[in-house]
């Protein structure tokens, strides 16, 4: 019986340590570009959500990445 309790306690400690390590090992998100932020503001102003928002932001960022024709 003592052996079972000791084994259960060891498993619990291992699980807590593993979950704490996993939480600290995540990477911070990459900073957003100015184009991404501007396109998000435009999508907010238009009230876009879901697939429509994703499509709009994708096209907006592509258009902003293209050099302006003179």
N, C-alpha and C positions, 0 to 999 in steps of 0.2 A: 504494500500500500504506500509506504514512504517513497519507494522507487517511482511509482506512478505520479505522485504529487511532485516530486523533484523533476521528473521528465516534463510534466505539464508546465511547471514554472519556467523551465529552461526554454521551452518552445514559445511561451508567451513573451519572454524577454527578447528572444531572437526576432520574433515577429515585430515587436515595437522598434527594435533597432533598425531592422530592414526598412520599415516604413519611414522612419525619421531620415535615414540616409537617402531614400528615394526622393523625398521632398526637397532636400538640400541640393540634390544633384541636377535639378532642372536648369536649363539655360534661360537667361533673360531674353525677352522678345527683342528682335532687331528694331532699331529706331525707324519710324516711318518717314518717308521722303516728303518733301514739300508738295510734290505733285499728288501723292496719295492723300494727304490731308486736305488739299484744295478740292480734289474730286469728291471726297467724303462730304465736305461742306455743301458742294453743289447738289449731291444726291439728297442730303438732308433737306435742302431748300425745296427740292422737287417732291419730297415726301416719298421717295422710293424705298421699297423693302424687298427682301428676298432675291429672287433671280433677276428681277428688273434692275435692282440696285447693283448687283454683282456685274451684270452686263454693262451697265452705264459706267461704273468705275473702271472697268477693264478698258473700255473704249476711250474714256477720258484720259487715263494714264498713257495709253498708246499715243493719243493725239498730242499730248504735252511733251512726249519724248521725241517726237519728230521735229527736225529743225524747221524753222519758219522760212518760207520761200520769199525771196526778195525780188 
